[in-house]
Amino acid sequence: MNNKVKYISIVAALSLLTGCGAFNNSSADNNTTTNEATYNAADEKAAEEKDCCKDKDKDCCKEEPADCCGESAEAVLGKPEKTDINIGYLNSTAHLLAFVAQEEGYFSEEGLKVKLTQFSSAAELVNGIESDKLDVAFIGSVPTLTFLSQGHEISVIGGAMTNGHGYVIKSEFADSDELGVEILKGRNVASVKNSVQDAELQILLKNAGIETGEGKDKVNIVYFDSQKDAYAALLNKNIDAASAYSPYTSLAKSQGYKVVYYCAHEKALENQPCCRQVAKTSEVNANPNTFTALERAFIKAYHFTQTDHGKTVKDVKKYIDIDEDFIDTEVYGGYSVSSPDPDKQGTLTLKDTIVELGYTEDFDIEPHYNTGIYKAALDSIIAEGSDDIYDSLKEHFDDYE
């Protein structure tokens, strides 16, 4: 139990006893005795707290690590082992936690100097991590899982976005949005192999009983190396539809394409973990304070996105240079949620799905899914002072860890 809560509970209980005594005791002596007992108990508790502050190893301080005796998070959690940090991201509003944390000064608050660099694909990002050019990368959950199955020494330490994907099609093949995967039959569809977008399409096609391949009743999937390349392929007359993650869906609509489906609106794809925060396993183990500080910055950034929509959109635009209306739609239109929560259970479910789809053989993910970093960061922030937003993060983590 929180030490401050214990103290308040004891004082409240003693106050109630004193109140009852006022009704039941007729002599002033009895009241004096009760008051003295209250003061003695309070003095004893204050002395205990003071003693606890001198000894950080005591249980009372361990129960309230984030702000023990009024100290800063760094004083209790530890100073970051390294402060110069490189983060890799893709051309997507999905990675806005890093943008907001940088622009609003949250990295700096945590004692970190961060450089953000845009990459084109998940393969480039994981190569950056393994070559020590990157400390953290925002990588799609499906490529993260397949990289892990291949033996890459990386770990998931947090989340970035849930949902946010779909497919778009040329308007000559659809007269309205969200007609479903059935309109893809007989079409050539550009997608990205080893991606969440492809896995989701495979799930929906399987559920609809539609096969992949050439033919009027099948869907012919043409693979590209990146989402940017897949979307650009729509300019080719032989490509009829393409995968799209944020902000490509909004861009497509503005250019006259129709949306085949939004994954957030598909029952089979509800709460699909998109991008994860990924780092080299050995670095996470060697520098826990650094990664906890990073996570605290991401958590603060999430809080900001929930309280200041206008400034969030402007922060994102500095990194994803599209119309602010498109950013607002992608971030706040109900198609995705950008959260730092690791969402372990959702990712484990997705792992089972891609194993079933034949993306990879089954493997043990446990050594490479580190939820302790996020938990320490969130607990430390809540201990400093919580609200409904932080409480909702805590509730979600407890449900899906």
C-alpha positions, 0 to 999 in steps of 0.5 A: 500500500502507498505510504502516504495512503497509509498515513492518511488512512491512520489519521482518518481512522483516529479522527473518526475515533475522536469524533465517536469519543465526543459523543460517548465520553462525558469527561474532559479527561477522556477527550484529552487522553484520546487527543494525546493518543492521536498526536502520539500516533501522528508523531510516530508516523512522521518519524517513520517517514523521515527515517524511510527517506534516509534509507531508500532500501526500506519497504516504505520507499520501495512501495512509492519509488517514483517520488520517494520523499519528494525526489525526482524520478531520476533520483529514484529510478536512476540516471540514464546510462546514455543520453545521446539517442537515435530513433528511427521511424517511417513516413507515417503519422503512426509514429507521432509519439516520437514527434510530440516527445521531441517537439514538446521537450519531453525527451529533454525533460528526461535528460535525453538528447534525441535525433529522429531519422526517417527510414523507408522500410522495416528491414532498414530499421532493424538493420539500423538497430543491429548495427548500433546506428539506432537505439529505438525504432518504430517497426510494424508488429508483423515484421518485428515478429518475423525478425524475432522468429529468424533469431534477430536479437531485438526486443519489444519495449512498447507500442506506437499505434493500434489499427490505422491500415486498410486498402484503397482502390481505383474509383472505376472499380468502386463507387463508394468506400468500405465495400469490403474485400469482395471488390478485390476479386479479379484485381491486381493489388499492391502490398508489402510482404511481411507487413501488417497490411498484408497479414490483415488482407490475408485474414479477411480474404480467408474469412471470406473464402477468397483465394489469392492468385490470378483469376476473376474470382481470386485476388492477385497480390503484387508485393513491393519493398515498402508502403511508399512503393506500393502506393506509388504503384497505383499510377501503373495501369496494371495495379488496381488497388493498394495497401495503405497505412496512415497517412496514405489512406487520407492521401488516396481519398484526396486523389479520388481513390476509394477505401476498400476497408479500414481495419479499425472497422473490421470485426476480425481486426479489432485492436490490431497492434500495428507498430511496436517500439523495438530495441536491441535486447543487449542494449535494453538489458545494459541501459534500463534507465535510459529506456525507462526515461525514453518510455516516460517521454513517450507516455507524456507525449501520449498524454499531450496528444489527448489534451492538445489536438491542435498542437499535436497536429502541428508537431506531426506536420514537422515530420510528415509533411502533408495537409494538417486536415489529413493528419487530423483525420488519421490521428483523431478520425477514429481509424487508429490509436497511437499509444505507448502501451506494449499490448503484449496480449494483442501481439501474442494473438497476432503472432499465433495468426501469422504462424497459422497463415504460414508467415513463420514457424512458431517460436518463443517470444517471451525472452524478447517482450520486455513490458517491465520498462514500460511498467516502471515508467508508467508507475513512476509517472502515476506516483508523481501525480495521476489523472484519468488519462494516465489511469486509463493507460494503467488500466489497459496495461493491467488488462493486456500485459 
